[in-house]
Amino acid sequence: MSTIELKERLIEKIQTTSDSDILEEVYRLLEIEQNDTAIFYFNDEQKKQIDTAQKQVQKGQYFSNLEANTEIDQWGSFSQKPQTS
């Protein structure tokens, strides 16, 4: 099904439904798609940090999510005060 055909079918369905829950959900989904196109601007320092990070990733110098969470958990265990009985 082409994009044009899909749009036409959606428009037809939207026009014929009286279910406000469905209409609200369709609207919410379309809002998410439109709000997802934010443009970010970076200063020179931020661009340099991004470039450095990309080079580190290319060299395999990064942690997986699991590895990072394990590291964070270990840091947290050092900062806890010993409990006294």
C-alpha positions, 0 to 999 in steps of 0.5 A: 500500500502506498503512502497516498493510499494509506493516508486516504484510508486513514482519513476515511476511517477517521471521518467515519468513526465516532469513538473519541478514544480512537480519535484521541489516540490517533491525534496523540500518535501524530503529535508524537511524530511531529514533536520528534523533529527537534533541532539541536544546536551545539557550540564549538566545545560541544561539537569537539566533545561529540567528535571525541566521543564518536572516535572513542566508539569507533575504537570500541572504547565504550561501555554497554548499558549493562557494564555502565549500570554495573559500574554505577552500582559499584560506585554507589556501594562505596558512598554508603556509610557503614551501618552501626548495630 
